[in-house]
Amino acid sequence: MEKPIIEFINYIRQYSTLSNEAENAIVALARNETLAKGSILNKEGKTCKRLYFLKSGTVRTYFYQDGKDITHWIYPKNNMVTSWYSYLSQTPSKDYIETTEISEVISLTYTQWQELYTTFPELERFGRLLIEEQMALLDDFYKGYYFLSAKEKYQLLIKAIPNITQIANLGHIASMLGISQETLSRARK
């Protein structure tokens, strides 16, 4: 088994014990890619068909509002990445998924995951726990988004993504927090 796939299998094992059969099924279906900086994994208007494991690199999701690029979330390595609503509902996306540096991803399609969930209960458990974790993280972050000060928002983001300042530019971080870069500079002090 290739090292990137082993890392993906180990990531899944954090959520659920895997049978050899489930591991072999994942290995047979998984697509491993190295992507250049600026690669678009999905864009507005297209249904997101793949769930990605970000083995290395950084990915950002963003959308356009009044012609302005707004960062929705920044994903560091060792995370699952997709346009969540589009992927889960299999409807057109409202956002873009883009690599912000050379990145290695391992992915399976929505249909492949559904078949794996049906065949292997331990993978269905993985899927459920992953979604629960994502929902809790985003719920906590975005509740704070509406009533916290800029400094408190920044601290909440650091709690969610401790290395955010090493993997994302300040413009994207400020956009994600809904504040100006100047306000972000003050909040970081």
C-alpha positions as CSV (number, residue, x, y, z in Angstrom):
1,M,0.0,0.0,0.0
2,E,1.3,3.5,-0.9
3,K,2.2,5.9,1.9
4,P,-0.4,8.5,1.1
5,I,-3.1,5.8,1.1
6,I,-1.8,4.5,4.4
7,E,-2.1,8.0,5.9
8,F,-5.7,8.2,4.6
9,I,-6.6,4.8,6.1
10,N,-5.0,5.9,9.4
11,Y,-7.1,9.1,9.3
12,I,-10.3,7.0,8.9
13,R,-9.2,4.7,11.8
14,Q,-9.3,7.7,14.1
15,Y,-13.1,7.5,13.8
16,S,-13.7,3.8,13.3
17,T,-12.0,0.4,13.3
18,L,-11.6,-0.9,9.7
19,S,-11.8,-4.4,8.5
20,N,-9.2,-5.6,5.9
21,E,-12.1,-5.8,3.4
22,A,-13.0,-2.1,3.9
23,E,-9.4,-1.0,3.7
24,N,-8.9,-3.0,0.4
25,A,-12.1,-1.4,-1.0
26,I,-10.9,2.1,-0.2
27,V,-7.5,1.4,-1.7
28,A,-9.1,0.1,-4.9
29,L,-11.3,3.1,-5.3
30,A,-9.2,6.0,-4.0
31,R,-7.6,8.5,-6.5
32,N,-4.3,10.1,-5.4
33,E,-3.3,13.4,-7.0
34,T,-0.7,16.1,-6.6
35,L,-2.1,19.5,-7.5
36,A,-0.5,22.7,-8.4
37,K,-1.1,25.9,-6.4
38,G,-4.3,27.5,-7.7
39,S,-5.9,24.2,-8.8
40,I,-9.7,24.4,-8.6
41,L,-11.3,21.3,-7.2
42,N,-14.9,22.5,-7.6
43,K,-16.5,25.8,-8.6
44,E,-19.7,27.7,-8.2
45,G,-22.6,26.1,-10.3
46,K,-21.0,22.7,-10.4
47,T,-22.1,19.8,-8.1
48,C,-19.2,18.7,-5.9
49,K,-18.9,15.0,-6.7
50,R,-15.8,14.2,-4.6
51,L,-14.8,14.1,-1.0
52,Y,-11.0,14.9,-0.6
53,F,-8.5,13.9,2.1
54,L,-5.9,16.7,2.1
55,K,-2.7,14.7,2.7
56,S,-0.5,17.8,2.2
57,G,-0.9,21.4,1.4
58,T,-3.7,23.9,2.1
59,V,-7.1,24.4,0.5
60,R,-9.5,27.3,0.8
61,T,-13.2,27.5,0.1
62,Y,-14.6,30.8,-1.1
63,F,-17.5,32.5,-2.9
64,Y,-18.1,35.8,-4.6
65,Q,-20.4,38.4,-3.1
66,D,-20.9,41.7,-5.0
67,G,-17.8,40.8,-7.1
68,K,-15.7,40.3,-4.0
69,D,-13.9,37.1,-3.2
70,I,-15.0,36.0,0.4
71,T,-13.1,33.2,2.1
72,H,-15.5,30.7,3.7
73,W,-12.9,28.3,5.3
74,I,-9.3,27.3,5.2
75,Y,-8.3,23.6,5.5
76,P,-4.9,22.6,6.7
77,K,-3.4,19.2,5.8
78,N,-4.9,16.0,7.3
79,N,-8.5,17.2,6.8
80,M,-11.4,16.1,4.7
81,V,-12.4,18.8,2.2
82,T,-15.4,19.3,0.0
83,S,-18.1,21.9,-0.7
84,W,-20.2,20.3,2.1
85,Y,-23.7,21.3,1.2
86,S,-23.2,20.6,-2.5
87,Y,-21.5,17.3,-1.9
88,L,-24.1,16.0,0.7
89,S,-27.2,17.3,-1.3
90,Q,-25.7,16.6,-4.7
91,T,-26.8,20.1,-5.9
92,P,-24.8,22.9,-7.6
93,S,-22.2,24.5,-5.3
94,K,-22.2,28.2,-4.3
95,D,-18.5,28.2,-3.6
96,Y,-15.1,27.3,-5.0
97,I,-12.5,24.9,-3.6
98,E,-8.9,25.9,-4.5
99,T,-5.5,24.8,-3.4
100,T,-3.4,27.7,-2.1
101,E,-0.1,25.7,-2.4
102,I,1.1,22.5,-4.0
103,S,-1.2,19.9,-2.4
104,E,-1.7,16.2,-2.4
105,V,-5.2,14.9,-2.2
106,I,-6.8,11.5,-2.0
107,S,-10.5,11.3,-3.1
108,L,-13.5,9.2,-3.7
109,T,-16.7,10.1,-5.4
110,Y,-20.0,10.6,-3.6
111,T,-21.4,7.4,-5.3
112,Q,-18.3,5.4,-4.2
113,W,-18.7,6.5,-0.6
114,Q,-22.4,5.7,-0.6
115,E,-21.6,2.2,-1.9
116,L,-18.9,1.8,0.8
117,Y,-21.3,3.0,3.5
118,T,-23.9,0.4,2.4
119,T,-21.3,-2.4,2.3
120,F,-19.2,-1.6,5.4
121,P,-21.0,-0.4,8.5
122,E,-17.6,0.8,9.9
123,L,-17.3,3.3,7.0
124,E,-20.9,4.5,7.6
125,R,-19.8,5.2,11.2
126,F,-16.7,7.1,9.9
127,G,-19.0,9.2,7.7
128,R,-21.4,10.0,10.5
129,L,-18.7,11.0,13.0
130,L,-16.9,13.1,10.4
131,I,-20.1,15.1,9.6
132,E,-20.8,15.5,13.3
133,E,-17.3,16.8,13.9
134,Q,-17.6,19.2,10.9
135,M,-21.0,20.5,12.0
136,A,-19.9,21.1,15.6
137,L,-16.7,23.0,14.5
138,L,-18.5,25.2,12.0
139,D,-21.5,25.8,14.3
140,D,-19.2,26.9,17.1
141,F,-17.1,29.1,14.8
142,Y,-20.1,30.8,13.0
143,K,-22.1,31.4,16.2
144,G,-19.1,33.4,17.4
145,Y,-18.9,35.1,14.1
146,Y,-22.0,37.2,14.8
147,F,-21.5,38.4,18.3
148,L,-17.8,38.3,19.1
149,S,-15.3,41.1,18.8
150,A,-12.6,40.9,16.1
151,K,-10.0,39.8,18.7
152,E,-12.4,37.1,20.0
153,K,-13.1,35.9,16.4
154,Y,-9.4,35.6,15.8
155,Q,-8.9,33.6,19.0
156,L,-11.7,31.3,18.1
157,L,-10.2,30.7,14.6
158,I,-6.8,30.0,16.2
159,K,-8.5,27.5,18.5
160,A,-10.0,25.8,15.4
161,I,-6.9,26.0,13.2
162,P,-3.8,26.7,15.3
163,N,-1.4,27.1,12.4
164,I,-3.7,29.4,10.3
165,T,-1.1,32.2,10.1
166,Q,1.5,29.8,8.7
167,I,-0.8,28.4,6.0
168,A,-3.0,31.3,4.9
169,N,-2.3,34.9,3.9
170,L,-3.7,37.6,6.2
171,G,-6.1,38.8,3.5
172,H,-7.8,35.4,3.4
173,I,-7.9,35.2,7.2
174,A,-9.5,38.7,7.5
175,S,-12.0,37.8,4.8
176,M,-12.9,34.6,6.6
177,L,-13.5,36.6,9.8
178,G,-15.4,39.3,8.1
179,I,-13.0,42.0,9.1
180,S,-10.5,44.3,7.4
181,Q,-6.8,43.4,7.3
182,E,-6.1,46.5,9.5
183,T,-8.6,45.2,12.1
184,L,-7.0,41.8,11.9
185,S,-3.6,43.3,12.6
186,R,-4.9,44.9,15.7
187,A,-6.7,41.7,16.8
188,R,-3.5,39.7,16.5
189,K,-1.6,41.9,19.1
